[in-house]
Every structure is written in structure tokens, then in C-alpha cells.
Amino acid sequence: MSNTAILDRCVDGAALAPLSSEQKRELVLLARRAFEHLYDSGKISESTEFDAWRHQQVVQICERGGLREARNEDFLALQGHFLGMLGQTAMAERRRVASQLEPRRWALAKLRQECEAAADVIDRAWDYACSISRSRFKTDQIQELGEKQIWMLMFDIRRNAQRRRAKGRAA
């Protein structure tokens, strides 16, 4: 398997993971509030069942059969959808925008986590990541990098820390 294919699988891993029980619970509660709001305002008939309606909404937003099939990448979009139904349009729009930026945020969080984990063998690991970025991508501003570039830095830090641990020396 090529390095690009391996990187793509890792990048997609977090986004493709199923929703956690906590995320599903939060979405169900939010959907319930939206359902009741629409029912009270007469936009949903008395014969509409909540579970059927909720499944229909999930299919409409992320084209999955329900929350059991939904993934991390769907969470913010679903949250935004239900918030919009509650009339919280500004919050809903922020969630929709965030859903587009989420994979990059995961990559940055993972890079920070990897830098902290490498602190035992790499002094100032974040600065080290910045220097790799400057060399490879011509900028030391990691926040300006794309998602895949950030993942590449994360794997560089992890790989270098593993090598140093194997050699038994710290930098």
C-alpha cells in the first residue's frame, strides 16, 4: 500500500468512526426538542411519530439510515439541522460551517496530542513540528496548513519519537 493510501486511511479514520453513545444521546435530545417545537407550531401533524420523523431527518442530512449508521463527520451537520428547526439560525450556521472544518480540527488536535506524547524524547515538540513544516511546506504557521499536511506532520513527529525511543536517547 502506498504512503498516500495509508495517510488517506488514517485521515478518514476519525471521521468515519461511528457516533459515540454520548453524541447519539445529544442528537436524540436535540431532535426531540425540534420535533416538539415543530409540533407545537403546527408544522407536524399529530399522526407523525417521533422516531420515524427523526430517521427521516437523518437520511435527509447525511443519507444514513439513522443515528446508529451516522459517523463523526455527520455530527455537526445533524446538530446544525436540528438547531435550525428550533429557530437558532446563527448557532445552526456555525455548526454547518464547523462541520466543513471538522476534519482539519481533528488533525490539529491529534498533532498537539502527539507533540505532548513525544515530549519525553523531543524537546519543544511543537517547535520541532513547526521547523518540519517550514522545511517541507515553506511555512512555520501550522494553522495555515491543509488537513493532509497536518496529518503528515503528526506522523513525522510520531515516527521520529519512536526512532528516538528505540535508540534510547532524547533530543
N, C-alpha and C positions, 0 to 999 in steps of 0.2 A: 504494500500500500504506500502511495506517495506521501511525502510530508504534508502537502496541501490537503490531501484527503483526510489525513489524521487530524490536522488542525480544524478542518471543517466539522468533523465528527465531534471534537471537543467543544467547539464554539456552539454547536447546536445542542449539545447535551443538556445544558441547564434550561434552555428554552423549551426543549421537548419533554422535559420531566413532567409527570402528572402534577396536578394541583395538590397541595397538601390538604389535610383534613381541615386545618385552620382556614385556609383560603376558601375551600368549598363552603365551610360554615359561614364565613363572612359574606360570600356571594349569595347564599341562600337567604340570609337575614336581610340583605340589601334588596334582593329580588322581592321578598315578602313585603317590605315597605313600599316598593314601587308598585306592586300589584294592588295593595290596599289603597294607595293614593289614586291609582287609575280607577279602581272600583268605586271609591267614594266620589270621584268626579264624574262618574257615569260613562267612562271610556271603555269599561269592560263589563260585559253582561253578567248577570247573576249565575248563569249556567257554566261560566268558564271556571275550570278547575286550575288551581294554582300550579300544581306540578306540570300539567300539560302546557300551560302558558309559559312557565319557566324554561322547559325544554325547547319550546318553540323559539324563545328569545335567544337561547344559547346557540341553536342552529343558525339563526339569523345572523348573529355576530361573528361566530368563529367556525361555523359549519361543522360542528361536532354534535353528536347525539345527546349530550348532556354534560353535566359537570364532571362526571366520572371519566369522560373522554377528553375533557379540556386539559390544556397544558399551561405551564407557567407563562408562555408567550401570550396566552389569551386573557390572563387575569385582569390586567389594567383595562383592556378594551371592554371586557364584561362589566367591570366596575364602573367605567365611564358611561356605558349604555344605561345601566340602572340608575345612576345618579342623574343622568339627563331626563329620565322618566319622572324623577322626583322634582324636576324643575331646577336642579342645581347645575345650571348650564356651564358656569365658569369652572367649577370643580370637574365636571364631566369632560370638558375640553382639555383640561390639564391632564386628566387620566389618559385620554386618547393620544395626546402628544407624547406623554411619558411612555405609552405602550410602544411607540415607534422608536424611542431612545433606549428602552429597557435592555436590550442585548449588550449595548455598549457599557451601560452602568454595571451589568454583571461582570463584564470583563475587567473594568476598573477595580471593582470590589475584590475580585479574585487576585488581581495583580497586587493590591495592597496586602491582602492576606498572605500571599506567597512571599512578599518582601518581609513581613513580620516573621514568618516561619524561617526565613533564611538568615535572620539576624545573628544566629549563633555562629555562622561561618562567613557572612558577608557584612562588613561594617557599612552602615548607611546604605542599605539595600535599595531604598527608593532612589537615592542619588546615583547609585550604580545603574539602575534601570534607566534613569534619565540620560546617563552617558551612553548606554547602548542605543537608546533612541536617537541621540544626537549623531552617533556614528552611522546607524542604519537608515534612519528616516529623515535626517537633516534637521531635526528639532528636538529640543530637550523638554518641550511642553507636552507631556504625555496626554493631557486633557484634549489636545488638538488632534490626536491620532484617531484613526478609524478602529473599529471593533477588532478586526483581524490583526492589525498591528499591535494592539494592546495584548491580545492573546499570545502573539509571538513573543513579546517581552516577558510575559508571565512564564512561558515555557523556558525561555532563556534563563531567567532567574532560578527557576526550579532545577533545571539541568546543571547550572553552574554550582548551585548549593549542594546538589547530590555529588558532583565530582569532588568538591572540596571536602565534604564529609567522608567520602571514600578514601581520600588521601590523608585524612586526619589533620587537616590544617585549616586555619581560619585566615581570612584576609583582613 
